[in-house]
Amino acid sequence: MKYSIFSLARAALSGHKNWQRTWRDATPKDRYDVVIIGGGGHGLATAWFLASEYGIKNVAVLEKGWIGSGNAGRNTTIIRSNYGLPGNTGFYELSMKLWERMEQDLNYNTMVSQRGVINLYHSDAQRDAYARRGNTMRINGIDAELLDLAAVRKMIPFLNFDNARFPVQGGLLQRRGGTARHDAVVWGYAHAASALGVDIIQNCEVTGFVRDANGKVTGVETSRGKIGGGKVGMAVAGSSSRVAAMAGLRLPIESHVLQAFVSEAIKPLIPGVMTFGAGHFYVSQSDKGGLVFGGDIDGYNSYAQRGNMPVMEDVCEGGMALMPMIGRVRLLRQWGGIMDMSMDGSPIIDKTPVDGLYINAGWCYGGFKATPGSGFVFAHLLARDTPHEEAVRFRLDRFRRGAMIDEKGQGAQPNLH
């Protein structure tokens, strides 16, 4: 159904008995033009853009559990485009512009809230680095403001300015950044894609690939039978290496657990999204009042959707260093998502060496904020067989060519930004 004030009024007058399903829970067909493995935000966004932008509607999205049960429902909901390197700068700004029109495009309330993102700095060197990044953003038409200490005090006066080990000196602000409701993003793309004829098939785990005599991928083996596909796209985040291995591929990706946390509800406190520059801690406040925060990945490879106490302690220490008052707030719940950490901290969107198989992976910490942009450029690749101009630098062969996109500047190790 199409949502509007009139559909809401009709449903209310009927005692809310006439609501239709948000999307169709489809039964698999024998063959599709495109099969997308992964029913998270990236896979569903790709399907919707294939149908809406390129008219390719004979598309299946396969999800081994329920849609959004992976990283799409396990993140801290931050959206931003404050990147500084060629490749990342243009791509994430494309994604931000798609966030800004998402609710109208999908006819769904994804609760996009552009409340601002501020990255705090604590030294002269860090200020200079943020100034360079901010200038790069502005040159590329992206909003950025370098705030001094007085401006930060006015915006967020509750921080520990006077007695901190790493005193706050200022911050880099992107006012267009903010948050969105992760579940609603998944549901919105499912709603819009299903309305255009895309089949969303849940509880359908891919167990292998179907290949012809020349080795081309022509479909997938699943827990619900064989499904043929003219092209097969992978968008499975932390499971990318495992799924690619079924096709004989070894990816430059490691899987790590990233924890996220929510506190009990408190009165409105944090106006936007805030990051700690002297450690790895980021926080926002949900509409329900809970503090939503996270930090570093766990320091070992894992496919478990749970984390461990040392990282939990480190994240909470970062929050306490920034604003000691939250020590009185109780932690409500914690969860983990499986991060597909590439060797340079940037994504891979490309055709694989296996004919007929395409990959969308390596998102590290950037997966949720990239959701609409990722779907847009991956759909372009699947439809046209050539990379979108904003994804040319995300080719798989960049590691062989030495063309890494190392946003944090720490070298090729899978623990970046």
C-alpha positions in Angstrom: 0.0 0.0 0.0 1.0 3.6 -0.5 1.4 5.6 2.8 -0.2 9.0 3.2 -2.3 11.0 5.6 -5.3 9.6 3.8 -4.3 5.9 4.2 -3.5 6.6 7.8 -7.0 8.1 8.3 -8.7 5.2 6.5 -6.8 2.7 8.7 -7.7 4.6 11.9 -11.4 4.7 11.0 -11.4 0.9 10.4 -9.9 0.3 13.8 -6.5 -0.4 12.2 -7.8 -3.7 10.8 -7.1 -3.1 7.1 -3.3 -2.5 7.0 -1.7 -4.5 4.3 1.7 -6.2 4.5 4.6 -3.8 4.0 6.2 -6.2 1.5 5.4 -9.6 -0.1 7.1 -12.6 1.4 7.7 -14.3 -2.0 8.2 -17.9 -3.0 11.3 -18.5 -5.1 10.9 -18.7 -8.9 13.2 -20.9 -11.0 15.1 -18.1 -12.5 15.7 -14.3 -12.2 17.6 -11.7 -14.2 19.5 -10.8 -11.1 19.9 -12.7 -7.8 21.2 -10.6 -4.8 22.5 -12.6 -1.9 21.9 -10.6 1.3 18.7 -9.1 2.6 20.2 -6.2 4.5 20.2 -2.5 3.6 22.7 -2.8 0.8 21.1 -5.8 -0.9 17.6 -4.3 -0.7 18.8 -0.9 -1.8 20.5 -2.5 -4.8 17.3 -4.3 -5.8 15.2 -1.2 -5.5 17.6 0.9 -7.6 17.7 -1.9 -10.2 13.9 -1.8 -10.5 13.4 2.0 -10.2 16.4 3.3 -12.1 17.1 0.6 -14.7 13.7 -1.2 -15.1 15.2 -4.6 -14.1 12.3 -6.0 -11.9 12.8 -9.7 -12.3 15.1 -9.6 -9.2 15.3 -11.8 -6.1 16.8 -10.8 -2.8 17.8 -13.9 -0.8 18.2 -13.7 3.0 19.2 -16.6 5.2 17.2 -15.3 8.2 14.8 -12.4 8.2 15.6 -9.1 6.4 17.7 -6.8 8.5 18.8 -9.5 10.9 22.5 -8.9 10.2 24.5 -5.7 10.3 21.6 -3.6 9.1 19.9 -4.0 12.4 23.1 -4.0 14.5 24.7 -0.6 14.0 24.7 2.8 15.7 22.6 4.4 12.9 25.0 7.2 12.0 25.0 8.9 8.6 27.6 11.3 7.4 29.8 12.3 4.4 32.8 13.8 6.2 35.5 12.0 4.3 38.7 13.5 2.9 40.2 11.2 0.2 39.4 10.9 -3.5 36.9 8.1 -3.9 35.4 8.3 -0.5 34.6 12.0 -0.7 32.4 11.8 -3.7 30.8 8.5 -2.9 29.7 9.3 0.6 28.4 12.7 -0.5 26.3 10.8 -3.2 25.0 8.6 -0.4 24.2 11.6 1.8 22.2 13.2 -1.0 20.2 10.0 -1.4 19.6 9.9 2.4 18.1 13.4 2.1 15.5 12.3 -0.4 15.0 8.7 0.8 11.7 9.1 2.6 10.1 10.7 -0.5 11.6 8.1 -2.8 10.5 5.1 -0.8 7.3 6.4 0.5 8.4 5.3 4.0 9.4 7.1 7.2 13.0 6.1 7.7 13.4 8.7 10.5 16.3 10.5 8.9 17.4 13.1 11.4 20.1 15.5 10.2 21.0 16.7 13.7 24.7 17.1 12.9 28.0 15.1 13.5 30.9 16.7 15.4 34.4 15.1 15.5 36.2 16.5 18.5 39.9 17.3 18.4 42.4 17.4 21.3 45.7 18.6 19.9 47.1 21.1 17.4 48.1 18.3 15.1 44.6 16.8 15.1 43.2 20.3 14.5 45.3 20.6 11.4 44.3 17.2 10.1 40.6 18.1 10.6 41.2 21.4 8.9 42.6 19.6 5.9 39.7 17.3 5.8 37.2 20.1 6.2 38.8 22.1 3.4 38.7 19.1 1.1 35.0 18.6 1.9 34.2 22.3 1.2 36.2 22.2 -2.1 33.9 19.3 -3.1 30.7 21.1 -2.1 30.2 19.3 1.2 29.4 21.3 4.3 32.0 21.5 7.0 32.8 23.9 9.9 35.9 23.9 12.0 34.8 25.0 15.5 37.1 26.4 18.2 36.8 25.7 21.9 34.3 28.4 22.6 31.9 27.2 19.8 32.1 23.6 21.1 31.4 24.8 24.7 28.3 26.6 23.5 27.1 23.6 21.5 27.8 20.8 24.1 28.6 22.4 27.4 28.4 19.2 29.4 31.7 17.8 28.3 34.7 17.6 30.6 36.5 20.7 29.4 38.6 21.5 32.5 40.0 18.4 34.1 40.3 15.9 31.2 43.5 14.1 30.4 42.9 15.0 26.8 41.2 18.4 26.9 38.8 19.3 24.1 40.2 22.0 21.8 37.5 22.2 19.2 35.8 20.1 16.6 34.9 19.5 12.9 31.1 19.8 12.4 29.0 18.5 9.5 25.5 19.8 10.1 23.9 17.6 7.4 25.1 14.4 9.2 23.0 12.7 11.8 21.1 9.4 12.2 18.4 7.3 10.7 16.3 4.4 12.0 18.2 1.3 10.8 15.2 -1.1 10.9 13.0 1.4 9.0 15.6 1.7 6.3 15.5 -2.0 5.7 11.7 -2.0 5.8 11.5 1.0 3.5 13.6 -0.5 0.8 11.8 -3.8 1.1 8.4 -2.0 0.9 9.5 0.0 -2.2 11.3 -2.8 -4.0 8.4 -5.3 -3.4 5.9 -2.8 -4.8 8.0 -2.8 -8.1 7.9 -6.6 -8.4 11.1 -7.6 -6.6 10.9 -10.9 -4.8 12.2 -10.8 -1.2 12.8 -14.4 -0.1 13.5 -14.9 3.6 14.8 -18.0 5.4 16.7 -18.9 2.2 20.4 -19.6 2.9 22.8 -19.8 -0.1 24.8 -23.0 0.2 26.7 -22.9 -3.2 26.9 -21.5 -6.7 25.6 -23.1 -9.9 28.2 -22.9 -12.7 28.2 -23.8 -16.4 30.8 -25.7 -18.3 32.9 -22.5 -18.7 32.8 -21.7 -15.0 30.3 -18.9 -15.3 28.0 -18.5 -12.3 24.4 -19.1 -13.5 22.6 -19.3 -10.2 22.8 -20.4 -6.6 22.1 -23.5 -4.5 20.0 -22.6 -1.5 18.2 -24.2 1.4 15.0 -23.8 -0.6 16.4 -25.3 -3.9 18.3 -24.1 -6.9 17.6 -20.6 -8.2 18.9 -19.5 -11.6 20.2 -16.0 -12.2 21.6 -14.1 -15.2 23.8 -12.3 -12.7 24.5 -12.9 -9.0 25.5 -10.1 -6.6 26.9 -10.6 -3.1 26.0 -8.1 -0.4 26.6 -10.1 2.7 28.9 -7.9 4.8 30.9 -10.0 7.4 30.0 -13.2 5.6 31.6 -12.1 2.4 34.7 -14.3 2.7 32.6 -17.4 3.4 30.2 -16.9 0.5 33.0 -16.0 -1.9 34.9 -19.1 -0.9 32.0 -21.1 -2.3 33.0 -19.8 -5.7 36.7 -20.4 -5.1 37.6 -16.8 -4.3 39.8 -15.5 -1.5 39.1 -11.9 -0.6 41.4 -9.3 1.0 38.9 -9.1 3.9 38.9 -10.1 7.5 35.8 -10.5 9.6 35.7 -8.9 13.1 33.1 -8.2 15.7 32.0 -4.6 16.3 30.0 -4.0 19.4 27.3 -1.4 20.0 25.6 -0.4 23.2 22.4 1.3 24.3 21.9 2.9 27.8 18.7 3.3 29.7 16.5 6.2 28.6 17.4 9.7 30.0 16.2 13.2 29.3 17.4 14.9 26.1 21.1 15.5 26.4 23.2 15.0 23.3 22.0 17.2 20.4 23.6 15.3 17.6 26.4 12.7 17.0 29.6 13.2 18.8 33.0 11.4 18.5 36.0 11.4 20.9 39.2 12.3 19.1 41.6 10.9 21.8 40.1 7.4 21.7 37.5 5.5 19.8 34.1 6.4 21.1 31.1 7.8 19.3 27.6 8.5 20.7 24.2 9.9 19.9 20.9 9.8 21.6 17.9 7.9 20.3 14.4 9.3 20.1 13.5 7.0 23.0 16.2 8.6 25.1 18.9 5.9 25.2 22.5 6.8 24.5 23.6 4.8 21.5 27.4 4.3 21.4 30.3 2.2 20.2 34.0 2.1 19.6 36.7 -0.3 18.4 36.3 -3.7 16.9 37.3 -6.8 18.9 40.9 -7.5 18.1 40.6 -11.0 16.6 38.8 -12.6 13.6 35.3 -13.9 14.4 32.0 -14.7 12.8 30.2 -14.4 16.2 27.5 -11.7 16.7 28.7 -11.0 20.2 31.6 -9.2 21.8 33.8 -9.4 24.8 34.3 -7.4 28.0 37.7 -5.8 27.4 36.3 -3.8 24.4 33.2 -3.0 26.3 35.4 -1.6 29.1 37.5 0.4 26.6 34.4 1.9 25.0 32.9 3.0 28.3 36.3 4.4 29.4 36.3 6.6 26.3 32.8 7.9 27.1 33.7 8.5 30.7 36.8 10.5 29.7 34.7 12.7 27.6 31.7 13.2 29.9 32.2 11.6 33.4 28.5 12.2 34.3 27.4 9.2 32.2 29.0 6.9 34.8 25.7 7.1 36.6 23.7 5.8 33.6 23.0 2.1 33.4 23.8 0.0 30.3 20.6 -1.5 28.9 21.8 -3.8 26.2 24.8 -4.7 24.0 25.1 -6.6 20.7 27.7 -7.3 18.0 27.8 -7.2 14.2 30.3 -8.9 11.9 32.4 -6.3 10.1 33.9 -7.1 6.7 37.2 -5.3 7.3 39.2 -4.6 4.0 42.9 -4.1 4.0 42.7 -0.3 3.5 39.4 0.4 5.3 37.5 1.2 2.1 34.9 -0.9 0.3 35.0 -3.2 -2.8 32.3 -2.9 -5.5 33.3 -4.8 -8.6 32.9 -7.8 -10.9 34.8 -10.7 -9.5 37.2 -12.9 -11.5 34.4 -15.4 -11.7 32.2 -14.6 -14.6 28.6 -13.7 -13.6 29.5 -13.0 -9.9 29.6 -9.5 -8.5 30.7 -8.3 -5.1 29.8 -5.5 -2.7 31.8 -5.8 0.5 34.6 -4.5 2.7 32.6 -1.7 4.3 34.4 -1.8 7.7 32.7 0.8 9.9 31.1 2.6 7.0 28.3 0.2 6.0 25.2 1.8 7.3 25.9 5.4 6.2 26.7 4.0 2.8 23.5 2.1 2.3 21.7 4.2 -0.4 24.9 5.1 -2.2 26.1 1.4 -2.1 22.8 0.3 -3.6 22.9 3.0 -6.3 26.4 2.2 -7.6 26.0 -1.6 -7.2 22.8 -1.5 -9.2 24.6 0.5 -11.9 27.4 -2.1 -12.0 24.9 -5.0 -12.3 22.8 -3.2 -14.9 25.6 -1.8 -17.1 28.5 -4.1 -16.3 30.7 -1.0 -15.8 31.5 0.8 -12.5 29.6 3.9 -11.6 31.9 7.0 -11.7 31.7 7.4 -7.9 32.8 3.7 -7.4 35.7 3.5 -9.9 38.3 3.6 -7.1 36.6 0.7 -5.3 37.7 -1.9 -7.8 39.0 -5.2 -6.4 42.3 -5.0 -8.3 43.4 -1.8 -6.4 45.3 -3.9 -3.9 47.4 -5.4 -6.7 47.9 -2.0 -8.3 48.8 -0.3 -5.0 45.9 2.1 -5.3 44.6 1.8 -1.7 42.2 4.3 -0.2 43.7 4.6 3.3 41.4 7.2 4.8 42.9 7.0 8.3 46.5 7.0 7.1 47.7 4.0 9.1 48.7 1.6 6.3 47.2 -1.6 5.1 45.7 -3.2 8.2 42.1 -4.2 8.8 41.2 -1.9 11.7 40.7 1.5 10.0 38.2 4.2 10.7 
